[in-house]
Amino acid sequence: MPPRPKPGSKTHRDSLRTELLAVGAPIATIAAEMRTSFGCRPREAWRHAHGWTLQEAADRLNNAVGAAGPATDASLLGKWEKWPAAAGRRVTLRVLTVLAELYGASLEDLLDLEDRRALPESDLRVLRHQAAGDPATAVAAPLPPVPDVPLTGAELIHTAADESAQWTQWAEVPNCGPVSVEQYAADTRGFAADYLMAQDPLKVYGQTHRSLVRVWDLLYGHQNLEHRQKLFATAGYLAAMMAWMTSDLGHTRQAGTHIRAAMVAAEMAGDRGLQAWVAATRSKLAYWDGQYRAAIRHAEHGAALQAPGTVTVLLHCQAADAWAEVGAHAEAKTAFGRAEEAAGLDLANAFHDQVGGLFACTDGRLANYGAGICLRGDDPTRALAHADHGLAALQRQDIRPLGTIAQLHITRAGAHLLADEPEGVLDALAPVLALPAEHRTAPVRRRLRDLARDAAGSPMGNSAAGRRLQAVVETAVREAKLALCLAGPDSDWISNHD
């Protein structure tokens, strides 16, 4: 025999609700039974009659209100239900009207004698007018203006003061404090580091998404100005990270939606560092979408902000990378020189990254760009030197970005191809092929396909080593897409590029 539910528990309430629904009881009857059986206040009883949690009811209230009023969370709704107890908060007729609409109740249903004793006389007068069916004073939903009840003299003055006091009570109670604000910022830093090394990138993606949604929810409410600005900065970094990760998973269009949200958050936060990282992310998205001139434009715009930290190094690298991709090698060399110059600044004063991890340009990341630029400039010796320097630098770091390491090995393979050393190509690729398939993100897969395409057009193409390269790259790309459960714009195989 299954255990009986604890009296008053959610299981017990749900059991009662199910039993009553089964015999055709209307919602009003179920609400009355909730009050009788569990001693609920009227507003709580009607919510339980629908089987909604506080958060579910708050979400429905927010949807009904839209932009016409302040956002409601579970805590605030719970206080409205408890009022006029000391732990509650006074509920206005405007809120009651929307709740009545949601619950399919009347205002009378949501109030008891205890509520009426605590209501101001002006509210009681509105209720009396509505009960009398006076269309001129009936309260409309959602959140209508205060009904036009004629008030004069001292009554008008007291009512106006009461309304100001009510707003003050709401405004003085923020939905988060300094500890919560710092926790979300700390979580953001953690995700930015975890993503670079995660055994399961999609898991970090999901964690980042959940955190972003929670921060958005807080921003629908209200905070003091300092905390609100910090929350916008955290939301901006999280949204930019979502854009970066989404692009890595091969979905550029959806990544663009995230970066537009990050742009708005950066503007609201007034954070120059965040604005620069948003520009860097936009440059990345444009680059991998084949819009190289746009990538250069975004990178140069971000560099002009002269933001603190290593973002300016990355932005110059991105401009150099895009210039190299369009064959403008002189411009690429100049831009990379600016990156090296920025990297040579006083580390103690200049290179404090607010987030770090994904949003940092380390020595290894700088070397990765240098290796790729030299490779496209037909300089395999310098490309190998940059790649080896980058791999050595990353070995010394606490955070070892697996994607950057993979790209450095692919660049080494490209340098051997350019030097007509086919066996060196396969040897250089071995660490990439040994990576878990889920770490071969879209940039890694594209680098692999580009390498195979270049090999097919080289003297290596018709050799046994060339055929082996084509086979192992195609397998590596297919395994990665299966591991990440992806289907998207980068689903073409190497044969499509030959």
JOZI-V898394 format. One record per helix or strand. SS is the DSSP state (alpha for helix, beta for strand). FROM is the first residue (numbers start at 1). TO is the last residue. If there is no record, write none. Layout:
BEGIN
SS/FROM/TO + SS/FROM/TO
END
This chain:
BEGIN
alpha/10/22 + alpha/27/38 + alpha/42/50 + alpha/54/68 + alpha/74/82 + alpha/93/103 + alpha/108/110 + alpha/113/118 + alpha/121/131 + alpha/153/171 + alpha/178/197 + alpha/201/220 + alpha/225/248 + alpha/252/269 + alpha/272/288 + alpha/292/304 + alpha/311/325 + alpha/329/343 + alpha/347/350 + beta/356/356 + beta/359/359 + alpha/363/376 + alpha/380/395 + alpha/402/418 + alpha/422/434 + alpha/437/439 + alpha/442/456 + alpha/464/483 + alpha/494/497
END
